[in-house]
Amino acid sequence: MDIVDELKAFVATAQTGSFTAAAHQLGISNRLTSKYVAELEARLGVRLFQRTTRKVGLTPAGQDLFTRAPALLDDLDDLLTQVAEGSRSLSGVIRISAPVTFGEVYVSPMLGRFSRLHPQLSFDLRLNDTFVDLATDGIDVAFRLGQSDILSLKTRKLGQFHSVAVASQTYLDANGTPKSPSDLNEHTCIIDTNRRAPRRWTFFKDGTETMVNVAGPFEVNSARAASDLCLENIGIAYAPWFAVCDLVRDGKLVPLFQDYESEKGQANIVYLEGRALPRKIRELIEFAVQDIKTASIL
């Protein structure tokens, strides 16, 4: 018997609690699953399961093996995948999810840079500000803003992003430049409903938090749309730096309250846990982690 098959049968049985369910998960017969487990017990000289007519439960020896066997199988799959793929150029489709604005200003051009290194790859980039289930929607990798508390996802940190209040010089000339966040009460503000608290803007200075309730006639669900309204001299927006950095650098928008710190958030890449990542996904993740360091958008 192959010890790898034996370990797979053991892990599946431990996870499902029965030989029948394990056989279904592995796509083999109930008899073969039981045989694999029996062969593993004979190889080790210990009983791994307590068997009853309804279910099986792990013995202390089985518990010890189960704490390490799943990770061992994952590492083996990963190693075999890397060896098999190592000599081949990257090909196939990568399906990516990202928030709309972050996807437009960073993910899309980053994929362009990555594609020049791997011209045989294809990309399916889906931009959406609502929740996306990676497993259900067939997504290989997703860019997320904010902490992820979904246990089935693994996370790689891209970096921390901050927000900035901005307005056009024309608006400021006509309405005055606010000197502190409290002055926002006297100004027209553009509300981005994608923010956790759209009408409450938070700033920090010398360890003191200042929260300002803002108002204005425009509500949008896009930081980029809010900055577009700023360009039309409508009012002041509070947007992630990555959404407005090009407009600030080009002199089209003016950053406000530069002696204050703003709200911060975490930009991450997430992917499903529990499977060996194809080489094309691993290389995309590593590329993005390094690329964003020179993009100057966070």
TORLODO-826720 format. One record per residue: x, y, z of N, C-alpha, C in turn; residue in one letter. Coordinates in steps of 0.1 Angstrom, whole numbers, m for minus. Layout:
   n_x   n_y   n_z  ca_x  ca_y  ca_z   c_x   c_y   c_z residuo
     X     Y     Z     X     Y     Z     X     Y     Z       a
...
END
This chain:
   n_x   n_y   n_z  ca_x  ca_y  ca_z   c_x   c_y   c_z residuo
     8   m12     0     0     0     0     9    13     0       m
     4    23    m6    11    36    m6     7    44     6       d
    18    48    14    15    55    26     8    68    24       i
    10    74    12     3    87    10   m12    84     9       v
   m16    74     2   m30    70     1   m36    67    15       d
   m27    60    23   m32    56    36   m34    69    45       e
   m25    78    44   m27    90    52   m39    98    47       l
   m41    99    34   m53   106    29   m66   100    34       k
   m66    86    34   m78    80    39   m80    82    54       a
   m69    82    61   m69    85    76   m74    99    78       f
   m69   109    71   m73   123    74   m87   125    70       v
   m92   120    59  m106   121    54  m115   115    64       a
  m111   103    70  m120    96    80  m120   104    93       t
  m109   110    97  m109   118   109  m117   131   107       a
  m117   137    95  m124   149    93  m139   147    92       q
  m143   135    86  m158   133    84  m164   124    94       t
  m156   116   102  m162   108   112  m167    95   108       g
  m166    91    95  m170    78    91  m163    74    78       s
  m162    61    76  m155    56    64  m163    59    52       f
  m176    58    53  m185    61    41  m183    75    36       t
  m184    85    46  m182    99    42  m168   101    36       a
  m158    95    42  m144    97    38  m143    91    23       a
  m149    80    21  m148    73     8  m155    83    m3       a
  m166    88     1  m172    98    m8  m164   110   m11       h
  m157   115    m1  m148   127    m2  m136   123   m11       q
  m131   111   m10  m119   107   m18  m122   102   m31       l
  m135    98   m34  m139    93   m46  m135    78   m48       g
  m134    71   m37  m130    57   m37  m141    49   m30       i
  m140    35   m30  m150    27   m23  m148    27    m8       s
  m159    24    m1  m159    23    14  m149    12    18       n
  m149     1    11  m140   m10    14  m125    m6    13       r
  m122     2     2  m108     6     0  m104    16    11       l
  m113    25    15  m109    34    25  m106    27    38       t
  m115    18    42  m112    10    54   m99     2    54       s
   m96    m3    42   m84   m11    40   m72    m2    41       k
   m72    10    36   m61    20    37   m58    23    52       y
   m69    26    59   m67    29    73   m62    17    81       v
   m67     5    78   m62    m7    85   m47    m9    82       a
   m43    m7    69   m29    m9    66   m20     2    73       e
   m25    14    75   m17    24    82   m16    20    96       l
   m27    15   102   m26    11   116   m16    m1   118       e
   m16   m10   108    m6   m21   109     8   m16   107       a
    10    m6    98    23    m1    96    29     6   108       r
    20    13   116    24    20   128    24    12   140       l
    16     1   140    15    m8   152     6    m2   163       g
    m3     7   159   m12    13   169   m26    14   163       v
   m36    15   171   m50    18   166   m51    33   165       r
   m57    37   154   m59    52   152   m73    56   155       l
   m83    46   154   m97    49   155  m103    39   165       f
  m113    44   173  m122    36   180  m134    34   171       q
  m138    22   168  m149    20   158  m161    16   166       r
  m173    22   162  m186    18   167  m194    15   154       t
  m207    11   156  m215     8   145  m220    20   138       t
  m219    32   144  m224    44   138  m213    53   133       r
  m202    54   141  m191    63   137  m178    58   142       k
  m167    65   138  m154    62   143  m149    75   150       v
  m141    73   161  m135    84   168  m120    81   169       g
  m112    92   170   m98    91   171   m93    86   185       l
   m84    77   185   m77    73   197   m66    84   200       t
   m60    84   212   m49    93   215   m38    93   204       p
   m35    81   200   m24    80   189   m30    87   176       a
   m43    84   173   m49    91   161   m49   106   162       g
   m52   111   174   m52   125   176   m38   131   174       q
   m28   124   179   m14   129   176   m11   130   161       d
   m15   119   154   m12   119   140   m20   129   132       l
   m32   131   137   m41   141   130   m37   155   131       f
   m29   158   142   m25   172   144   m15   176   133       t
    m8   166   127     3   170   117     0   165   103       r
    m8   154   102    m9   148    89   m15   157    78       a
   m26   165    81   m31   173    70   m21   183    65       p
   m13   189    73    m3   199    69     8   192    61       a
    11   179    65    21   172    58    17   168    44       l
     4   165    42    m1   162    29    m2   174    20       l
    m6   186    26    m6   198    19     8   202    14       d
    18   200    23    32   203    19    37   194     8       d
    33   182     8    37   172    m2    30   176   m15       l
    18   179   m15    11   184   m27    17   196   m33       d
    21   206   m24    27   218   m28    41   215   m35       d
    49   206   m29    62   203   m34    61   196   m48       l
    51   187   m49    50   180   m62    45   190   m73       l
    36   199   m69    31   209   m78    43   218   m83       t
    51   222   m74    62   231   m77    72   224   m86       q
    75   212   m83    84   204   m92    79   202  m106       v
    66   199  m106    60   196  m119    59   209  m128       a
    56   220  m121    54   232  m129    67   240  m131       e
    78   237  m123    90   245  m123    96   247  m136       g
    95   238  m145   102   239  m158    93   245  m169       s
    80   247  m166    71   252  m176    68   267  m175       r
    65   273  m186    61   287  m185    47   288  m180       s
    43   299  m174    30   301  m168    19   302  m179       l
     8   295  m177    m3   296  m187   m16   294  m180       s
   m27   296  m187   m40   294  m181   m46   307  m177       g
   m57   306  m170   m65   318  m166   m64   320  m151       v
   m62   332  m147   m62   336  m132   m75   345  m130       i
   m83   341  m121   m95   348  m118   m93   357  m105       r
   m95   370  m107   m91   379   m96  m103   387   m93       i
  m105   390   m80  m116   399   m75  m109   411   m68       s
  m115   423   m69  m110   434   m62  m121   445   m61       a
  m120   453   m50  m129   465   m49  m127   474   m61       p
  m138   481   m65  m138   488   m78  m127   498   m79       v
  m126   508   m69  m116   518   m71  m102   513   m70       t
  m100   504   m60   m86   499   m58   m83   490   m71       f
   m92   483   m76   m90   475   m88   m86   484  m100       g
   m93   495  m101   m91   504  m113   m77   511  m112       e
   m74   516  m100   m62   524   m99   m49   516   m96       v
   m51   504   m91   m39   496   m89   m39   482   m95       y
   m49   474   m92   m49   460   m96   m48   459  m111       v
   m56   466  m118   m56   465  m133   m42   468  m139       s
   m36   480  m136   m23   482  m142   m12   473  m136       p
   m13   468  m124    m4   458  m119    m4   445  m127       m
   m17   441  m130   m18   429  m139   m12   431  m152       l
   m13   443  m158    m6   446  m170     9   444  m169       g
    15   449  m158    29   447  m157    33   432  m155       r
    24   425  m147    27   411  m145    26   403  m158       f
    16   407  m167    13   400  m179    25   401  m189       s
    32   412  m188    44   413  m197    55   403  m194       r
    55   399  m181    65   389  m177    60   375  m181       l
    47   373  m182    41   360  m185    30   361  m196       h
    34   363  m208    25   366  m219    15   354  m222       p
    17   342  m217     8   331  m220    m4   331  m210       q
    m3   339  m200   m14   339  m190   m26   347  m195       l
   m38   344  m191   m50   351  m193   m56   356  m179       s
   m63   367  m179   m68   372  m166   m83   375  m167       f
   m90   372  m157  m104   375  m155  m105   384  m142       d
  m105   397  m144  m106   406  m133  m120   411  m131       l
  m125   408  m119  m139   412  m115  m139   422  m104       r
  m144   434  m107  m144   445   m98  m158   446   m91       l
  m158   446   m78  m171   446   m71  m169   450   m57       n
  m177   459   m52  m176   464   m38  m184   456   m28       d
  m191   446   m33  m199   438   m24  m191   425   m21       t
  m196   417   m11  m189   405    m7  m188   395   m18       f
  m176   389   m20  m174   379   m30  m170   366   m23       v
  m177   355   m25  m173   342   m20  m163   335   m30       d
  m151   334   m26  m141   329   m35  m144   315   m40       l
  m149   306   m31  m152   292   m35  m164   292   m45       a
  m174   299   m41  m186   298   m49  m184   305   m63       t
  m177   316   m63  m175   324   m75  m163   319   m83       d
  m156   309   m79  m145   304   m86  m133   314   m87       g
  m131   322   m76  m120   332   m76  m107   326   m71       i
   m96   328   m78   m83   323   m74   m77   331   m63       d
   m78   345   m64   m72   354   m55   m80   367   m54       v
   m81   373   m43   m89   385   m41   m81   395   m34       a
   m83   408   m38   m77   419   m31   m88   425   m22       f
   m84   426    m9   m94   431     1   m89   443     9       r
   m97   452    12   m94   464    20  m100   462    34       l
   m92   461    44   m97   459    58   m93   445    62       g
   m94   442    75   m91   429    80  m101   419    76       q
   m96   407    73  m105   395    70  m106   386    82       s
  m118   383    86  m120   373    97  m125   360    93       d
  m124   357    80  m129   345    74  m119   334    76       i
  m121   324    84  m111   314    87  m107   306    75       l
  m115   304    65  m112   296    54  m102   303    44       s
   m99   316    47   m90   323    38   m76   325    44       l
   m66   324    36   m53   328    40   m50   343    35       k
   m42   350    42   m40   364    40   m25   368    38       t
   m22   376    28    m9   382    26   m11   397    27       r
    m4   403    35    m5   418    37     2   425    25       k
    m5   435    19     1   444     9     7   456    16       l
     0   461    26     4   473    32    m7   481    38       g
    m4   491    45   m15   499    52   m18   512    43       q
   m30   515    42   m34   527    34   m40   537    43       f
   m40   550    39   m45   560    47   m55   568    39       h
   m63   577    45   m72   585    38   m68   600    39       s
   m73   608    30   m70   622    30   m82   630    25       v
   m84   642    32   m94   651    27   m89   659    16       a
   m97   661     5   m92   668    m7  m103   677   m12       v
   m99   687   m19  m108   696   m26  m100   703   m38       a
  m108   708   m47  m101   716   m58   m97   730   m53       s
   m87   735   m59   m83   749   m56   m94   759   m58       q
  m102   756   m69  m113   765   m73  m123   766   m61       t
  m127   754   m56  m136   753   m45  m131   760   m33       y
  m118   758   m30  m112   765   m18  m112   780   m20       l
  m109   785   m32  m108   799   m34  m122   805   m32       d
  m132   798   m36  m146   803   m35  m152   802   m21       a
  m148   792   m13  m154   789    m1  m145   790    12       n
  m132   792     9  m123   793    20  m117   779    23       g
  m104   779    28   m97   767    31   m99   763    46       t
  m105   752    49  m107   748    63   m93   746    70       p
   m91   751    82   m78   750    89   m77   737    97       k
   m89   733   102   m89   721   111  m102   713   107       s
  m102   700   111  m114   692   107  m127   698   112       p
  m127   705   123  m140   710   129  m145   720   119       s
  m137   726   110  m142   736   101  m151   729    90       d
  m150   716    89  m158   709    78  m173   712    80       l
  m177   715    92  m192   718    94  m196   730    86       n
  m187   738    81  m191   750    73  m189   747    58       e
  m186   735    55  m184   732    41  m193   721    35       h
  m194   721    22  m201   710    15  m192   698    14       t
  m196   687    19  m188   674    19  m195   664    10       c
  m187   656     4  m192   645    m5  m191   632     2       i
  m202   625     3  m203   614    12  m201   601     4       i
  m191   593     8  m188   580     2  m194   569    11       d
  m204   563     6  m211   553    14  m204   540    15       t
  m193   539     8  m185   527    10  m177   527    23       n
  m175   539    29  m168   540    42  m177   534    53       r
  m170   530    63  m177   523    75  m186   533    81       r
  m182   545    83  m191   556    88  m191   568    78       a
  m199   567    68  m198   577    57  m199   591    61       p
  m207   594    71  m210   608    75  m202   613    87       r
  m193   604    92  m184   607   103  m170   605    99       r
  m163   616    98  m149   616    94  m140   617   106       w
  m130   609   107  m121   608   119  m107   612   115       t
  m101   621   124   m87   625   122   m80   624   136       f
   m67   624   136   m59   622   148   m48   632   148       f
   m45   638   160   m34   647   161   m29   647   176       k
   m16   644   177   m10   644   191   m17   634   200       d
   m22   623   195   m29   613   203   m43   616   205       g
   m48   627   200   m62   631   202   m71   628   189       t
   m82   621   191   m91   618   180  m101   629   178       e
  m103   633   166  m113   643   163  m123   637   153       t
  m136   636   157  m146   631   148  m155   642   144       m
  m158   643   131  m166   654   126  m178   648   118       v
  m190   652   122  m202   648   114  m204   657   102       n
  m203   652    90  m203   660    78  m216   659    71       v
  m219   668    61  m231   668    54  m229   673    40       a
  m237   669    31  m236   674    17  m247   668     8       g
  m249   673    m4  m260   669   m12  m257   656   m20       p
  m244   652   m21  m240   641   m29  m236   629   m21       f
  m242   617   m23  m238   605   m18  m234   596   m30       e
  m222   590   m29  m217   581   m39  m212   568   m32       v
  m211   557   m40  m205   545   m34  m191   542   m41       n
  m184   553   m44  m171   551   m50  m162   563   m46       s
  m150   560   m41  m141   571   m38  m137   578   m50       a
  m135   571   m61  m131   578   m74  m143   587   m79       r
  m155   583   m77  m166   592   m81  m166   604   m72       a
  m163   603   m59  m162   614   m50  m151   624   m54       a
  m140   618   m59  m129   627   m63  m133   634   m76       s
  m141   627   m85  m145   634   m97  m154   646   m94       d
  m163   645   m83  m171   656   m79  m163   667   m74       l
  m152   664   m67  m142   674   m63  m137   682   m75       c
  m134   675   m85  m129   681   m97  m139   691  m103       l
  m152   688  m101  m162   697  m105  m165   709   m95       e
  m156   710   m85  m157   721   m75  m170   720   m67       n
  m174   708   m64  m187   706   m56  m184   707   m42       i
  m173   702   m37  m170   702   m22  m158   694   m19       g
  m158   689    m6  m146   682    m1  m149   667     1       i
  m140   659    m3  m141   644    m2  m131   639     8       a
  m134   628    14  m125   621    23  m123   607    17       y
  m111   605    11  m109   593     2   m96   586     6       a
   m95   573     3   m82   567     4   m72   573    m5       p
   m60   574     0   m49   580    m8   m48   574   m22       w
   m49   561   m23   m48   554   m36   m58   559   m46       f
   m69   564   m41   m80   569   m50   m77   583   m56       a
   m69   590   m49   m67   604   m53   m52   608   m55       v
   m43   599   m53   m29   603   m53   m24   609   m66       c
   m29   603   m77   m26   609   m90   m31   623   m92       d
   m43   626   m87   m49   639   m89   m42   649   m80       l
   m37   645   m68   m30   654   m60   m16   657   m66       v
    m9   647   m71     4   649   m77     3   658   m89       r
    m8   657   m97   m10   665  m109   m15   679  m105       d
   m17   682   m93   m21   695   m89   m36   698   m91       g
   m44   687   m94   m58   689   m96   m66   690   m83       k
   m61   683   m73   m68   684   m60   m57   688   m49       l
   m62   694   m39   m54   699   m28   m57   691   m15       v
   m46   685    m9   m48   678     3   m50   688    15       p
   m59   684    24   m62   693    36   m57   686    49       l
   m55   695    59   m52   690    73   m40   681    73       f
   m29   686    67   m17   677    65    m9   676    79       q
   m13   683    89    m7   681   102   m15   672   110       d
   m26   666   104   m34   656   111   m31   642   105       y
   m33   631   112   m32   618   107   m47   614   104       e
   m48   605    95   m62   601    91   m65   586    95       s
   m77   582    92   m80   568    94   m71   559    85       e
   m68   547    90   m60   538    83   m67   525    81       k
   m63   517    71   m68   504    69   m57   495    63       g
   m60   482    62   m51   473    57   m55   468    43       q
   m46   468    34   m48   462    21   m42   448    21       a
   m50   438    16   m45   424    17   m48   417     4       n
   m41   406     2   m45   396    m8   m49   383     0       i
   m61   378    m4   m66   366     2   m68   355    m8       v
   m67   342    m3   m70   331   m12   m74   319    m3       y
   m80   309    m9   m86   298    m1   m75   290     6       l
   m78   286    18   m69   278    26   m71   263    22       e
   m62   255    25   m64   241    24   m61   234    10       g
   m55   242     1   m51   235   m11   m38   241   m16       r
   m31   233   m23   m18   237   m29   m20   247   m40       a
   m14   259   m38   m16   270   m48    m8   266   m61       l
   m15   268   m73    m7   267   m85     4   277   m86       p
    14   274   m93    25   283   m94    21   297   m99       r
    12   297  m109     8   310  m114     2   319  m104       k
    m5   313   m94   m11   321   m83    m1   326   m74       i
     8   317   m70    19   320   m61    28   332   m67       r
    31   331   m79    39   341   m85    32   355   m86       e
    19   354   m89    11   367   m89    11   373   m76       l
     9   365   m65     9   371   m52    22   377   m48       i
    33   370   m51    46   375   m48    49   388   m56       e
    45   388   m68    47   400   m77    40   412   m71       f
    27   410   m67    19   421   m62    25   426   m48       a
    30   417   m40    36   421   m27    48   430   m29       v
    56   427   m39    68   435   m42    64   448   m50       q
    55   446   m60    52   457   m69    46   469   m62       d
    37   466   m52    30   477   m45    40   486   m37       i
    51   481   m34    61   489   m27    66   500   m35       k
    66   499   m48    71   510   m57    60   518   m63       t
    48   514   m61    36   520   m68    33   533   m61       a
    37   536   m49    34   548   m41    20   552   m41       s
    11   542   m38    m3   545   m37    m9   543   m23       i
     0   537   m14    m5   535     0     0   546     9       l
END
